[in-house]
Amino acid sequence: MHHGVVASRSADSSSSRHGNGSSSIDAVSLAIIEQLQEDGRRPYAAIGKAVGLSEAAVRQRVQKLLDQGVMQIVAVTDPLTVGFRRQAMVGINVEGDLDSVAEALTAMAECEYVVMTAGSFDLMVEVVCEDDDHLLEVINKRIRALPGVRSTESFVYLKLKKQTYMWGTR
């Protein structure tokens, strides 16, 4: 299990807490985020030494970043090692309002990532399941059954080559 920091991508944190989705984060806060991305359990004293702040000042800044929804400190697992052997990206076309379908998908435990998109699909959803039967049940019985879902196209993952959460401070 990897402990790290994920800069927030959720619609709730970017739209309601930051207004237009952008926030002003100074260089010291970015440096703190980078330190935590390397090791989410790094002591505040060590972070303070690296960025030139006291332990108390680092603790305060980290709490502010968490409270603002700028980042989350999470344990990132490899789905294969915890019993989830099937992952897929599902493209969804919707008739009518996207919000109700997106909210229903967000409520499903198997849907790890839900985004509204422009292009061939209205929504893209990353689904993590135990096996092919579980994936079929999620797509066929739950996603396709949602009011407004017109069509789906599934992209089953054969091998995950790269998964990183270091993009937050570039």
N, C-alpha and C positions, 0 to 999 in steps of 0.2 A: 504494500500500500504506500502511496506517495502522498505526502502532505504538502499542499501548495496553496497559492493564492490565485484566485480567478478574478480578473477584473470583470465587473458585472456587465452582462449583456442583456439583462431583462428589461422588457418594455416598462415595467413599473418603476424601476429605479431610474432609468434615463429620462422618462417623460414626466413623472410626477415630482421627482426630487431635484432634477436639474433643469427643469423648464424645457429648453430646446435640445436636450440630450447631450450638451457639452458641459464640461465643468472645468474650472480653473484649478489645476493641481500644480503646486510649485515643484521645483526640482528636488527638494528634500523629500517630499512625500513620494515622488516617483522613485527616488533612491530607496526609500523604505519598502515600497511595493516590490522593487527588484530583489531586495534582500529576502523578503518573505517568499517570493516566487522560487528562489533557489532552495529555500528550506522554510516551510511554513511553521516549523517549531523553533526557529532560531530565536535565542533569548533577546529580549529588548535591549539589554546591556550591550550585547555584541552588535546589534543593529545600530545602536547609538554611537558606538565607537566608529563604525564604518561611515556613518553619515554626519557625524559631528554634533550629535545631540545627547542630552542626558537620557537615562533609562525612562524617567518619568515623562519627558517630552515625547519620546517615541511611543510610549504607551498611550498618551493622550492623542497623538496623531493617528495611530492605528485605530483607536476607538472611533474617532471622527470619520475616518475613511469607511469603516464598517457601518456606522450609523447613517452615512450619506448614501450607502449602497454602491460606492465606487468599487469595492472589492469584497470578496468573501474568502475566508480561510476555511478550506475544505480538505477532506481526505479523498484523493482520487484513486479509484480502484481500477484494475484491469478486469473488465466484465467477464472474460473467460475464466479467471481464477476464482470468481465468486459465483459461478454457476450460470452465467448468461452467455450462451454459446452462439447466439444468433443476433446480429445487428443489421439494421437496414435503414436507408434513407427512403422516405415515402413522399413522393410529390403528390399533392392533392389539388384538384380543381373544384371550386365551390360556386354554386349558384347563389346569388344574393350576398348578404352581409358576411364578411369573413370573421368578424369578431366572435360571433357565437360558436362557430366551428373551432376557432383557435382556442377559445376558453375551454371548450369540452375536451380538446386534445391536451391542453395544459393540465387538466385534472386527471388524466390517465397516467398511472405510475410508469408505464412502459415508455411513454413519450418523454425522452430526456431533453429534447431541444425542439422548440416550435418557433418558426419564423414565417412572417408574411413576406412574400417575394413578388418581384416584378419579373415577367418572362413567361415561360411555358407553364408554370404552376403558380397557383395562388398562395399555397402554403408548402413548406418543406418541414418534415418531422423526422427526427432521428428516433428510431424505435429499438429498444434493447429487450430481448426476450430470451427465455431459457432454451428454446429449440424451435425447429420449423413449425411444429404443431401450434406452439404458443404464438409465433409470428402470424400464422394463418388466422388464428382466432382473433388476434388484435386487429388485423387488417380487415378481414371479411366480416366478422360479427360486430366489431365495435366502431372502427373508423368509417367503413363504408355505410354503416347503419345510421350515422349522424345525419340529421336533417340538413340539407344544403350541399352535402358532398355529392358531386357529380361524377368524379372519376378519381382513380388513384393509379400511380405507377411506382412500383417498388424497385429499389436498387439495393440488393442484398450485398453486404460486405463479405468479400472473400478473404481479405487480409488487411489489417490496419497497419499502414506503413508509417504514419506520423500522427501523433496527437500531442499537442503542446498547449500550454496555457501561458506562455511567455510573451504573447503579443500585446499585453495590456499597457506597456510603457514605451513602445517604439515611437 
